[in-house]
């Protein structure tokens, strides 16, 4: 079983839709959770950073972590064509090597 | 502007010709790391550094070397590149301490023929 599973998509939605992106994981030691956005031919850009379970909101983006289910989500409200990118989830167990374990990414297209 | 920079951005080389990819950050971060990104395999950590002169292997270190002589710089060295090192490489940095977030550079696309 892979440590982090993420549906690769592609996911195509109309402009203005609410987008839900998800990852599941198997390692119960993960306690730091991140979402990155990666545009084509660019480096991953940190969108959201959360510790342990709960919700965090930043503008149109909401990150949710459910450690009991080993499930994390990123919601994008009022999606825009500029949100079209690959979204990567990443996790860390808080170890001294600061290693991030990534999902393989979900390709999102928001159509005008 | 706070950023991680990498050079070169694109590189085509031949098997066995030593090369160095530079990485620099201006955020005074303790932690720096190198990843490679390959289709179907995602992002995998090559090496990381907790501070000056402190480096350690990640998940895929074979064929790579690193050094951390200054806090801001973390070059990746391929002493004898091979075609299976053709990949997209990212440098990342993070504050360390109690913070596990990392910030990525723009990437270096390497082709080894």
Interface residues (C-beta under 8 A of the other chain):
Chain A: X32 X34 X36 X41 X42 X43 X44 X45 X46 X49 X88 X90 X92 X94 X96 X97 X98 X99 X100 X102 X103 X104 X105
Chain B: X4 X31 X33 X40 X41 X42 X43 X45 X48 X50 X56 X58 X59 X90 X94 X96 X100 X101 X102 X103 X104 X105 X106 X107
